[in-house]
């Protein structure tokens, strides 16, 4: 049985489902490798415009596969493992397509990291979130990188130092997820969010996502310089010209990429 299941929900919308429900969709080395390679392939496929990452079973993702990690307790092995996982997580941010986490259950440690690294997240009311490594004597350092870029500092550090679970509603309030919906409406609401993005001009979405993350790491002056250049280039795109002209003429725009 494949660790991942891919499904085209509509033109331009691809769903990737973590498919290890018996292991709480933990991130084994094989899953990390397969997910990384899949995301890299998608990033080069211009026909795919939005990606949803979902999961089967009670858990969205319980983090790293701890049983596998204990089979070879060597520092060089752990260095390699966490490097591979970090590279996979960074691919989500680097790829031009927006990635939406569809969270139906618990997301802990690297599973919570996966949610935090996705561009957007829709959670079921039953979902719960934690970076619980501290309970095992292991500070969730790599998940902390992603979580600290979603939550305010004290909120992120409280999660990391206590390992306590956060409800879906609390996760929304604190900025980890965008929307919280009843379990039976999770797929519908996630697709609705994806469809809204799909309705927008292709290049504006691609340019916008890449600029958004890039400018966050710069000084404010450098960020404005970068953003201004991107916006000037964006304005020369046929869809932008059409959108502005349609606004002036008080009509709906017709996007070239649709």
C-alpha positions in Angstrom: 0.0 0.0 0.0 1.4 3.4 -1.0 2.4 5.8 1.7 0.8 8.6 -0.3 -2.3 8.7 -2.5 -2.7 11.4 -5.2 -6.1 12.5 -6.5 -7.0 15.3 -8.9 -10.1 17.0 -7.4 -10.6 19.4 -10.3 -8.5 20.9 -13.1 -5.4 22.4 -11.4 -6.2 21.0 -7.9 -4.2 18.0 -6.6 -4.8 16.3 -3.3 -2.0 14.3 -1.6 -3.3 12.0 1.2 -0.9 10.6 3.9 -1.8 6.9 3.9 -0.4 5.3 7.0 -3.4 5.4 9.3 -2.2 2.4 11.3 0.9 4.4 12.2 -0.9 7.7 12.7 0.6 8.9 9.5 4.0 9.2 11.1 6.9 10.5 8.9 9.1 7.5 8.3 12.1 7.9 6.2 10.2 6.4 3.3 7.3 8.9 3.7 9.7 11.8 3.9 11.5 10.8 0.7 8.3 10.1 -1.2 6.6 13.3 -0.1 9.7 15.3 -0.9 10.1 13.8 -4.4 6.3 14.2 -5.0 6.4 17.9 -4.0 9.4 18.6 -6.2 7.7 17.0 -9.2 4.6 19.1 -8.6 6.5 22.3 -8.3 7.6 21.9 -11.9 4.1 21.0 -13.2 2.4 24.2 -14.3 -0.9 22.4 -14.8 -1.1 21.9 -11.0 -2.0 25.3 -9.4 -3.1 24.4 -5.8 -2.2 21.4 -3.6 -4.1 20.0 -0.6 -2.3 17.8 1.9 -4.7 15.6 3.8 -4.5 12.3 5.8 -6.5 9.1 6.4 -7.5 7.9 9.8 -7.7 9.5 13.3 -4.4 11.4 13.1 -3.3 14.0 10.5 0.4 13.2 11.4 2.0 12.2 14.7 5.4 13.4 13.7 8.5 11.3 13.1 8.3 7.5 13.3 9.9 7.0 16.7 10.2 3.2 16.4 12.2 3.7 13.3 14.3 6.4 14.9 15.3 4.1 17.8 16.6 1.3 15.5 19.9 3.2 14.8 20.6 5.6 17.6 23.6 7.4 16.1 24.1 11.1 15.9 25.1 11.0 12.2 21.8 9.2 11.4 19.8 11.8 13.3 21.6 14.6 11.5 20.7 13.0 8.2 17.1 12.3 9.1 16.3 15.8 10.3 18.1 17.4 7.3 16.0 15.3 4.9 12.8 16.3 6.8 13.8 20.0 6.8 14.5 19.9 3.1 11.0 18.4 2.5 9.4 21.0 4.6 11.2 23.8 2.8 10.0 22.5 -0.5 6.5 23.3 0.5 7.4 26.9 1.0 9.6 27.1 -2.1 7.2 25.6 -4.6 5.1 28.2 -6.5 1.7 26.5 -5.8 -0.2 27.3 -2.6 -0.4 24.3 -0.4 -3.3 23.8 2.0 -3.3 21.5 5.0 -6.6 19.7 5.5 -6.3 18.6 9.1 -8.9 16.1 10.4 -7.2 14.8 13.6 -4.2 15.3 15.8 -1.0 16.9 14.4 1.9 16.5 16.8 5.7 17.4 16.6 6.8 17.2 13.0 3.1 16.7 12.1 2.4 20.1 13.6 5.4 21.4 11.7 3.9 20.1 8.5 0.7 22.1 9.1 2.8 25.2 10.0 4.8 24.9 6.8 1.8 24.7 4.6 0.7 28.1 3.2 -2.8 27.7 4.5 -4.7 25.3 6.8 -8.3 24.2 7.3 -9.0 22.2 10.4 -11.8 20.0 11.7 -13.3 21.0 15.0 -11.8 17.6 16.2 -8.3 18.5 15.3 -5.6 19.1 18.0 -2.1 20.4 17.8 1.0 20.0 19.9 4.8 20.0 19.7 5.1 17.3 22.4 8.7 16.2 22.1 9.5 17.9 25.4 7.4 15.2 27.1 9.9 12.6 25.8 13.0 14.7 26.8 13.4 16.0 23.3 12.8 19.7 22.6 11.0 20.0 19.2 13.7 22.2 17.6 12.9 21.8 13.9 9.1 22.0 14.4 9.8 25.1 16.5 11.2 26.8 13.4 7.9 26.5 11.6 5.7 27.1 14.6 7.5 30.2 15.7 6.9 31.7 12.2 3.1 31.2 12.7 2.5 32.1 16.3 3.7 35.0 18.5 6.9 34.2 20.3 5.5 33.5 23.8 2.7 31.4 22.4 5.1 29.3 20.3 7.5 28.9 23.2 4.7 27.8 25.5 3.8 25.1 23.1 7.4 24.0 22.8 8.1 24.1 26.6 4.9 22.4 27.8 4.1 19.9 25.0 0.4 20.6 25.8 -2.3 20.1 23.1 -4.0 23.1 21.5 -7.6 22.9 20.3 -8.5 23.7 16.7 -10.3 26.9 17.8 -7.3 28.0 19.8 -5.0 27.2 16.9 -7.1 29.5 14.7 -7.0 32.3 17.3 -3.3 32.0 17.6 -2.6 31.9 13.8 -1.7 28.2 13.2 -4.8 27.5 11.0 -7.0 29.7 8.9 -10.4 28.1 9.3 -12.1 25.6 11.7 -15.1 23.7 10.4 -17.3 20.8 11.4 -15.8 17.4 10.5 -18.4 16.7 7.9 -17.6 19.9 6.1 -13.8 19.7 6.2 -13.3 18.5 2.6 -16.0 20.9 1.3 -14.5 23.9 3.0 -11.0 23.0 2.0 -12.0 22.7 -1.6 -13.9 26.0 -1.5 -10.7 27.7 -0.3 -8.7 26.1 -3.0 -11.4 27.0 -5.6 -11.2 30.6 -4.6 -7.4 30.6 -5.2 -7.9 28.8 -8.5 -10.2 31.6 -9.7 -7.3 34.1 -9.4 -4.8 34.8 -12.2 -2.1 32.1 -12.3 1.0 34.3 -12.4 -0.2 36.7 -9.7 -0.6 33.7 -7.3 2.8 32.3 -8.2 4.7 35.5 -8.0 2.8 36.5 -4.8 3.6 33.4 -2.8 7.3 33.5 -3.7 7.6 37.2 -2.8 5.6 36.8 0.4 8.1 34.4 2.0 11.2 36.0 0.5 10.4 39.5 1.8 9.8 38.3 5.3 13.5 37.4 5.7 14.7 40.8 4.5 15.0 44.3 6.1 12.0 46.5 5.5 13.9 48.6 2.8 15.0 45.4 1.0 11.5 44.0 1.2 10.0 47.1 -0.4 12.6 47.1 -3.1 11.9 43.5 -3.9 8.1 44.0 -3.7 8.2 47.0 -5.9 10.2 45.1 -8.6 7.8 42.2 -8.5 4.8 44.4 -8.6 6.2 46.3 -11.7 6.8 42.9 -13.5 3.4 41.7 -12.4 1.7 44.8 -13.9 3.1 43.9 -17.3 1.5 40.4 -17.2 -1.5 40.2 -19.6 -3.8 39.1 -16.8 -2.9 42.2 -14.7 -3.5 44.5 -17.7 -6.9 42.8 -18.3 -7.8 42.9 -14.6 -7.1 46.7 -14.3 -8.9 47.4 -17.6 -11.9 45.4 -16.5 -12.1 47.3 -13.2 -12.0 50.6 -15.1 -14.7 49.4 -17.5 -16.8 47.9 -14.6 -16.9 44.4 -16.0 -15.6 41.0 -15.0 -12.1 40.2 -16.1 -11.3 37.3 -18.4 -8.1 35.6 -17.3 -5.8 34.3 -20.0 -4.7 31.3 -17.9 -8.2 30.0 -17.4 
